[in-house]
Amino acid sequence: MYDGNPSFDIILHHGGFFTIKDKLRVYLGGQECFIKKNDPDKWSVFELHDNCKELDVCNVIQFYYCIPGINLNDGLNYLRTDDDTRRFLEYAFIALKNVIHVYVEHEEVAPLDMISGLVPMLECNQAEGDELMMLMIGIRIRMGV
């Protein structure tokens, strides 16, 4: 389907959040992961969800991509439908070295809600005996189950 380089790479920004700084949208904090050699004929948002599970990227509520060469104010787009995926792939193959940036919007979990037990157990948490280990912002909080 795609000529030339048959794959593309993703720089996945996760663990941070969007905010406005000096009148520009930025993604602050978090980490970057490289997801290399993606096959455009097989790639979908479902595969991106699977990649996130493998990388232990939790609480995903939305994916976005940025049009190459454009700032986040003007170039940020949803990545959720088949039409979004088709446009994303077009941009992935005009991007420098076929690398495109994807941003994860996470569900916000307030520490007080975690302590009070109001937050449901999330898929990425692991039960260990009678305790539930939750990892949030690099701090472990032990809660009785």
Buried (B, 14 or more C-beta within 10 A) or exposed (E): EBEEEBBBBBBBBBBBBBEEEEEEBBBEEBEEBEBEEBEBEEBEBEBBEEBBEEEEBBBBEEBBBBBBEEEBEEBBBBBEEEEBBEBBBEBBBEBEEBBBBBBBBBEEBEEEEBEEEEBEEEEBBEEEEEEBEBEBEEEEEEBEE
